[in-house]
Amino acid sequence: MRLHLALACLVLLAACGSPPKERYYTLTGAASTPAPAASASAASVAVGPVTLPESIDQPQLVVQVAANQVTLYEFHRWASPLKSEIARVIAANLARELGTTRVWSYAQTTLPSPDYQVLVDVQRFDSALGDAATIDVLWTVRRAAGGAPKTGRSLVREPASGSGFDTLVAAHSRALARVSGDIANAIRTP
């Protein structure tokens, strides 16, 4: 009996001494509607560079806990730099929206001069667990052929359907899909 009790105590002590497991998150592109047929002759688009406030340009998820307070969750991290995540997701969403396969994030572009470049300046990327994701983005669409650039601002608040990090990251992905829709409309409009 004492041996069983001693073994149970050792198991409990070992469990208490193990470090917390890190979790990694990635943003995803919109997949709710079928993509239009891709056209190889469609315009090419480079997304980026993306700029972020330094306070959220962290490997850890930064969560708003009060009006003037945030918490960095050490064991909840982005799988890649947040700037790269945002550029990749906007590029994927624009490819879907515009019906072209010729959309890349700026860092990955292989075209010497894309038809359009989309500059993304994230003003806010607020995360509130169990509440919502709020994104405020200033964006500019530049046409390589010249002409005045088109600028816009997208302010999107997407509710998080649960209290966990997964639902919060999914809300950010949905918010970026709406931002991408605004940018796609600017590209399509002459």
C-alpha positions as CSV (number, residue, x, y, z in Angstrom):
1,M,0.0,0.0,0.0
2,R,2.8,2.4,0.9
3,L,4.6,1.5,-2.3
4,H,1.5,2.5,-4.4
5,L,1.1,5.7,-2.4
6,A,4.8,6.6,-3.0
7,L,4.5,5.8,-6.7
8,A,1.4,8.0,-7.0
9,C,3.2,10.8,-5.3
10,L,6.2,10.5,-7.7
11,V,3.9,10.6,-10.7
12,L,2.1,13.7,-9.4
13,L,5.5,15.4,-8.7
14,A,6.8,14.5,-12.2
15,A,3.6,16.0,-13.7
16,C,4.0,19.2,-11.8
17,G,7.6,19.5,-12.9
18,S,7.0,19.2,-16.6
19,P,7.0,22.5,-18.5
20,P,3.8,23.7,-20.2
21,K,3.4,22.7,-23.8
22,E,3.8,25.4,-26.4
23,R,1.0,25.9,-28.9
24,Y,1.5,27.4,-32.3
25,Y,-1.2,29.2,-34.4
26,T,-1.5,30.2,-38.0
27,L,-4.0,32.4,-39.8
28,T,-6.0,30.8,-42.6
29,G,-7.5,32.1,-45.8
30,A,-11.2,32.3,-46.5
31,A,-12.7,29.0,-47.7
32,S,-16.4,29.5,-47.3
33,T,-17.2,30.3,-51.0
34,P,-15.9,28.5,-54.1
35,A,-13.1,30.2,-55.8
36,P,-13.8,31.7,-59.3
37,A,-12.1,29.9,-62.2
38,A,-8.4,30.9,-62.2
39,S,-7.1,32.9,-65.1
40,A,-3.5,32.8,-66.1
41,S,-4.0,36.1,-67.9
42,A,-5.3,37.9,-64.9
43,A,-3.4,40.7,-63.2
44,S,-0.5,39.8,-60.9
45,V,-0.5,41.1,-57.4
46,A,2.3,41.3,-54.7
47,V,1.0,41.8,-51.2
48,G,3.3,43.7,-48.9
49,P,5.3,44.8,-47.2
50,V,3.1,44.6,-44.1
51,T,3.8,46.9,-41.1
52,L,2.5,46.3,-37.6
53,P,2.7,48.2,-34.3
54,E,5.7,46.9,-32.3
55,S,3.5,46.0,-29.4
56,I,1.9,43.1,-31.4
57,D,4.8,42.3,-33.6
58,Q,5.8,39.5,-31.2
59,P,6.1,35.7,-31.5
60,Q,3.6,35.4,-28.7
61,L,-0.1,36.1,-29.0
62,V,-0.8,39.5,-27.5
63,V,-4.2,39.7,-25.8
64,Q,-6.0,42.8,-24.6
65,V,-7.0,42.2,-20.9
66,A,-8.1,45.8,-20.0
67,A,-8.4,49.2,-21.7
68,N,-4.6,49.9,-21.2
69,Q,-3.2,46.4,-20.5
70,V,-2.2,43.5,-22.6
71,T,-0.8,40.1,-21.8
72,L,1.8,38.2,-23.9
73,Y,1.0,34.5,-23.7
74,E,4.4,32.8,-23.6
75,F,3.2,29.3,-24.6
76,H,0.7,30.5,-27.3
77,R,2.8,31.6,-30.3
78,W,2.4,32.4,-34.0
79,A,3.8,29.7,-36.2
80,S,5.7,32.3,-38.3
81,P,6.1,36.1,-37.9
82,L,2.8,37.8,-37.8
83,K,3.7,40.1,-40.7
84,S,4.3,37.1,-42.9
85,E,1.1,35.4,-41.7
86,I,-1.0,38.5,-42.6
87,A,0.7,38.9,-46.0
88,R,0.2,35.2,-46.8
89,V,-3.5,35.2,-45.9
90,I,-4.3,38.4,-47.7
91,A,-2.5,37.0,-50.8
92,A,-4.5,33.8,-50.6
93,N,-7.8,35.7,-50.1
94,L,-7.0,38.0,-53.1
95,A,-6.2,35.0,-55.3
96,R,-9.6,33.6,-54.5
97,E,-11.4,37.0,-54.8
98,L,-9.7,37.9,-58.1
99,G,-9.8,34.5,-59.6
100,T,-6.1,34.4,-60.3
101,T,-3.1,32.2,-59.4
102,R,-0.8,35.2,-59.8
103,V,-0.9,36.6,-56.2
104,W,2.0,36.3,-53.8
105,S,3.2,37.9,-50.6
106,Y,5.8,40.5,-51.3
107,A,8.7,38.5,-49.8
108,Q,7.9,35.5,-52.0
109,T,7.2,37.2,-55.3
110,T,9.1,35.9,-58.3
111,L,7.8,38.5,-60.7
112,P,10.1,41.4,-61.4
113,S,7.3,43.9,-61.5
114,P,3.7,42.8,-60.6
115,D,0.8,44.6,-62.1
116,Y,-0.3,45.7,-58.6
117,Q,1.4,46.0,-55.3
118,V,-0.7,46.1,-52.1
119,L,0.9,47.9,-49.1
120,V,-0.7,47.0,-45.8
121,D,-0.3,49.1,-42.6
122,V,-1.9,47.4,-39.7
123,Q,-3.0,50.1,-37.1
124,R,-4.7,47.7,-34.7
125,F,-4.7,43.9,-34.3
126,D,-6.6,43.6,-31.1
127,S,-7.3,40.2,-29.5
128,A,-9.8,39.8,-26.7
129,L,-10.3,36.2,-25.5
130,G,-13.9,35.1,-25.4
131,D,-14.9,38.4,-27.1
132,A,-13.6,39.4,-30.5
133,A,-10.8,40.2,-32.9
134,T,-10.5,43.8,-34.1
135,I,-8.4,44.8,-37.1
136,D,-7.8,48.3,-38.4
137,V,-5.8,48.4,-41.6
138,L,-4.7,51.2,-43.9
139,W,-4.0,49.8,-47.3
140,T,-2.7,51.2,-50.6
141,V,-3.0,49.6,-54.1
142,R,-0.4,50.7,-56.5
143,R,-0.6,50.0,-60.2
144,A,2.7,49.4,-61.9
145,A,1.4,51.0,-65.1
146,G,1.1,54.3,-63.3
147,G,-1.9,56.3,-62.2
148,A,-2.9,57.4,-58.8
149,P,-2.7,54.8,-56.0
150,K,-6.0,53.7,-54.4
151,T,-6.0,53.9,-50.6
152,G,-8.5,52.7,-48.1
153,R,-9.1,51.8,-44.5
154,S,-10.8,48.7,-43.3
155,L,-12.0,48.5,-39.7
156,V,-13.3,45.0,-38.9
157,R,-14.5,43.5,-35.6
158,E,-15.2,39.7,-35.7
159,P,-16.7,38.0,-32.7
160,A,-14.8,35.0,-31.3
161,S,-17.3,32.2,-30.9
162,G,-15.6,30.7,-27.8
163,S,-13.2,31.4,-25.0
164,G,-10.1,29.7,-26.5
165,F,-7.2,30.9,-28.6
166,D,-8.3,28.8,-31.6
167,T,-11.6,30.7,-31.9
168,L,-9.7,34.0,-31.5
169,V,-7.3,33.2,-34.2
170,A,-10.2,32.1,-36.5
171,A,-11.9,35.4,-35.8
172,H,-8.7,37.2,-37.0
173,S,-8.7,35.1,-40.1
174,R,-12.3,36.0,-40.9
175,A,-11.5,39.7,-40.2
176,L,-8.6,39.5,-42.7
177,A,-11.0,38.0,-45.3
178,R,-13.2,41.1,-45.0
179,V,-10.1,43.3,-45.3
180,S,-9.1,41.3,-48.4
181,G,-12.5,41.8,-49.9
182,D,-12.1,45.6,-49.6
183,I,-8.7,45.4,-51.3
184,A,-10.0,43.2,-54.1
185,N,-12.8,45.7,-54.8
186,A,-10.2,48.5,-55.1
187,I,-8.2,46.3,-57.6
188,R,-11.3,45.5,-59.7
189,T,-12.6,49.0,-59.8
190,P,-11.0,51.0,-62.7
